[in-house]
Structure formats: structure tokens, C-alpha cells
Amino acid sequence: MITAARIPSVMPADGAPVATHLPASPPARALRRLAGVGLIACLCAGLALFARYSLRDNLWPRNAGTVAQGEVYRSGRLTPAATHTLADRFGLRTIIDLGAYRDDPSRERLAQRTAEALGARRVTFQDLEGDGVGNPQSYVRALRLMADPAAQPVLVHCSAGSERTSVASMLYLRLTRGVAFDDSYSSQAIDHKHRPARNPRLRLYLDRWGDMIVEAARTGRDLTVPPEQWHQLPG
């Protein structure tokens, strides 16, 4: 029969017991190592988020790009520092916000003050959805402004810079260059993080309203559509 090994007791000269410290068990050491790894992972994640949102977005705006050199540029939502960067680089006269801060009044006020400090006109549209769908008349108004030489260079942006901004960019190329939506879809939507599988409504919206928006912008007429029809898409 195997008996448990006894730990020798150690008694000092005065007879008081002495605390005996045993080596940590393997499970305890593993838990400490796991906790250390978790702490390091949290620190790394925090540093990555800091670099992403406090450094990179202040140096260059997310999803930035060129629609037409010297005329129209695009991006996602902007920090004040990124707005200054684009204004200095491209000499922006106009900033069109397609609803980046409609649920964030404090950032909306900050964006407006930043544009005013730069001497740029800022125009906002609050009835366009994050998937690119919304009031066709707002795209008509934005498109007219984008195509106005007196307003250029123009920056158009939304929150992520992938859906509403892509719609506006394709509409602009259709209006000013005659580029078919099929031909601009890759460079102005797919290349700017639009994912058709995640959001098939963007392309359906262009099929439903795109040519009518462009024609209204070209002729100067309004495209008055009841709100209940904004989201009625083919298929």
C-alpha cells in the first residue's frame, strides 16, 4: 500500500510552529501564466485601438480616396485633425456630410466648428441611411453641389465612407463623365469596403433611383418622392 509522504515539521527552539510554504501546484502556475497572457493581450488591444482611433484617424481619415482629381474627394467621418489635413492638401471649399453624426450632436457641433474655422462651407443630409438608401432628393441636392465648380474642391463623406459616400460618388461620375454604374461599382464601392453580400440594397437603390437622381440633378428639377417609397427597391 502506498502511503502519502509526510512533510517534515520544523520547530524552532521555543517550540512555536513555523509556517511551511509548499511550491505552487502546476494548475496554479498555469493560471498565473494565463492571467499574464490575458493582461498582455488586453494591453496590446488597447494600444491597437489607441493607434487606430487616436493616432491614425488624426493623421489620415478612414476610407479616404479620390472621385475626380481636383473636383471631388471622399472619406469616412473625420476628426478635426484629419479635416485640416484634407483641407490643406486639396484646398477644400465644401464639405458634404451625408449623415455621419446625426446620432451624435456633440460631434456634429465639433465638425461644424471645424469647417467654419477652415473657411469651408459644410452641408449635411440627415435622411440617408447607413446602407446607402434614403431620400433621393437629398442625393439630388448633394450631386448638384458636388458638380458646381464654385463649390469645388468638394469632400463628400458619411460615417464609414463605404455606402452613402459610394452612392454619391457613382452618381457624380454618372452625371459628369457618363460612367455607367456597372463600371464605377468596383472602384467606388467595392474598393471602399462596400460588401454586396452584407448590403445588397446599395446596388438595388442605384437600379431603382440612380438615373432619376442624375436626370433631376442635370435638369435642375426636384425629385419629390414620398418617404414610404424611399425604401421600395426592385426584387
C-alpha positions in Angstrom: 0.0 0.0 0.0 1.3 3.4 -0.9 1.1 6.0 1.8 1.2 9.8 1.4 4.6 11.3 2.1 4.7 13.4 5.2 6.2 16.8 5.2 8.7 17.2 8.0 7.6 19.6 10.6 10.1 22.2 11.6 10.0 23.5 15.1 12.2 26.4 16.4 13.9 26.3 19.7 11.0 28.0 21.6 8.5 25.4 20.3 6.4 27.9 18.2 5.1 26.4 14.9 6.8 27.6 11.7 4.7 28.2 8.5 5.7 25.8 5.8 5.4 27.1 2.2 4.8 24.5 -0.5 5.7 25.1 -4.1 2.8 26.2 -6.2 0.9 23.4 -7.8 1.1 23.1 -11.6 -2.6 24.2 -12.1 -1.8 27.4 -10.0 1.2 28.2 -12.1 -0.8 27.6 -15.3 -3.5 30.0 -14.1 -0.9 32.7 -13.3 0.6 32.3 -16.7 -2.8 32.5 -18.3 -3.6 35.7 -16.4 -0.3 37.2 -17.5 -1.0 36.3 -21.2 -4.5 37.8 -20.8 -3.1 41.0 -19.4 -0.6 41.4 -22.2 -3.3 40.7 -24.8 -5.5 43.4 -23.2 -2.6 45.9 -23.3 -1.9 45.1 -26.9 -5.6 45.5 -27.8 -5.7 48.8 -26.0 -2.6 50.1 -27.8 -4.0 48.9 -31.2 -7.3 50.8 -30.5 -5.4 53.9 -29.4 -3.3 53.8 -32.6 -6.3 53.2 -34.7 -8.7 55.8 -33.3 -6.4 58.4 -31.7 -3.4 58.4 -34.0 -4.2 57.0 -37.4 -7.6 58.7 -37.8 -6.0 62.0 -36.8 -3.2 61.6 -39.4 -5.4 60.5 -42.4 -9.1 59.9 -42.4 -10.6 56.4 -42.7 -11.5 55.2 -46.2 -10.2 58.3 -48.0 -10.0 58.4 -51.7 -10.4 60.5 -54.9 -13.5 60.5 -57.0 -12.3 63.1 -59.5 -9.0 64.8 -59.1 -9.3 68.5 -58.2 -13.1 68.2 -58.0 -14.5 65.7 -55.6 -12.8 63.6 -52.8 -14.3 61.1 -50.4 -13.8 59.7 -46.9 -15.4 58.3 -43.8 -16.2 60.5 -40.8 -13.5 63.0 -39.8 -11.6 64.1 -36.8 -10.8 67.8 -36.7 -7.1 67.0 -37.4 -8.0 64.8 -40.4 -10.3 67.6 -41.7 -7.4 70.0 -41.5 -5.1 67.5 -43.3 -7.6 67.1 -46.2 -8.3 70.9 -46.4 -4.6 71.7 -46.6 -3.9 69.0 -49.2 -6.8 69.6 -51.5 -7.9 73.2 -50.8 -11.4 72.1 -49.9 -14.1 74.7 -50.3 -17.1 72.5 -49.4 -17.7 69.5 -47.1 -20.8 67.4 -47.7 -21.8 65.2 -44.8 -24.3 62.5 -45.7 -25.2 61.9 -42.1 -22.1 60.8 -40.2 -23.1 62.4 -36.9 -26.9 62.5 -37.0 -27.0 60.5 -33.8 -24.1 62.3 -32.1 -24.9 66.0 -31.6 -21.6 66.9 -29.9 -19.5 65.6 -32.8 -21.9 67.3 -35.2 -21.2 70.6 -33.5 -17.5 69.9 -33.5 -17.5 69.1 -37.2 -19.4 72.3 -38.0 -17.0 74.4 -35.9 -14.0 72.7 -37.6 -15.4 73.5 -41.1 -16.1 77.1 -40.1 -12.5 77.5 -38.8 -11.2 76.3 -42.1 -13.4 78.6 -44.1 -15.2 75.7 -45.8 -18.9 75.5 -46.4 -20.5 72.4 -44.7 -23.8 70.9 -45.8 -25.4 68.0 -44.1 -28.1 65.5 -45.0 -29.9 63.6 -42.3 -32.4 61.5 -44.2 -30.0 58.9 -45.7 -29.4 55.5 -44.1 -26.2 53.8 -43.4 -26.8 51.2 -46.1 -27.0 54.0 -48.7 -30.8 54.0 -49.0 -32.8 57.1 -48.3 -34.4 60.3 -49.7 -33.5 60.5 -53.4 -33.9 64.3 -53.3 -31.0 64.5 -50.8 -28.7 62.8 -53.3 -30.0 65.3 -56.0 -29.1 68.2 -53.8 -25.7 66.8 -52.9 -25.0 65.9 -56.5 -25.7 69.5 -57.7 -23.3 70.8 -55.1 -20.6 68.3 -55.9 -20.9 69.3 -59.6 -20.8 73.1 -59.0 -17.4 74.5 -60.0 -17.9 77.3 -57.5 -18.1 74.7 -54.7 -15.2 72.6 -55.7 -13.0 71.0 -54.5 -15.6 69.1 -52.5 -15.2 66.5 -49.9 -18.2 64.1 -49.5 -18.3 61.7 -46.6 -20.6 59.7 -44.3 -19.7 57.6 -41.3 -17.7 54.6 -42.7 -17.3 56.1 -46.2 -18.4 52.9 -47.8 -22.2 53.1 -48.5 -23.7 56.6 -48.8 -20.5 58.0 -50.0 -20.1 55.3 -52.6 -23.6 56.1 -53.9 -22.8 59.8 -54.2 -19.5 59.1 -55.9 -21.0 56.8 -58.5 -23.8 59.3 -59.1 -21.2 62.1 -59.6 -19.3 60.0 -62.2 -22.5 59.2 -64.0 -23.5 62.8 -64.1 -20.2 64.4 -65.1 -18.5 61.6 -67.1 -21.3 59.4 -68.2 -19.8 56.4 -66.4 -22.3 53.5 -66.0 -22.9 52.2 -62.5 -21.6 48.8 -63.6 -18.3 50.4 -64.5 -17.9 52.5 -61.4 -19.2 49.9 -58.9 -15.8 48.3 -58.3 -13.6 51.4 -57.9 -16.1 53.5 -56.0 -17.9 50.9 -53.9 -16.1 47.5 -53.6 -12.7 49.2 -53.3 -14.0 51.3 -50.4 -15.2 48.4 -48.3 -18.8 48.0 -49.5 -19.7 44.4 -49.3 -22.6 43.3 -51.6 -23.3 40.2 -49.6 -23.7 42.2 -46.4 -25.6 45.0 -48.1 -27.3 44.2 -51.4 -29.6 47.2 -51.0 -27.0 49.7 -52.3 -27.0 48.3 -55.8 -30.7 47.9 -55.8 -31.1 51.5 -54.8 -29.0 52.6 -57.7 -31.0 50.5 -60.1 -34.2 52.0 -58.7 -33.3 55.7 -58.3 -29.9 56.3 -59.8 -30.8 57.5 -63.3 -33.7 59.6 -62.0 -31.4 61.3 -59.5 -28.9 62.1 -62.2 -31.5 63.4 -64.5 -33.0 65.6 -61.8 -29.6 67.0 -60.9 -28.9 67.7 -64.6 -32.2 69.4 -65.4 -32.5 71.3 -62.1 -35.8 69.9 -61.1 -36.6 68.3 -57.8 -37.2 64.6 -57.3 -40.1 64.6 -54.9 -40.7 61.1 -53.5 -42.9 60.2 -50.5 -40.9 58.7 -47.6 -42.8 55.4 -47.8 -41.3 54.9 -51.3 -37.7 55.6 -50.4 -37.0 52.0 -49.4 -39.1 50.3 -52.1 -36.5 48.5 -54.2 -36.7 46.1 -57.1 -36.7 42.4 -56.3 
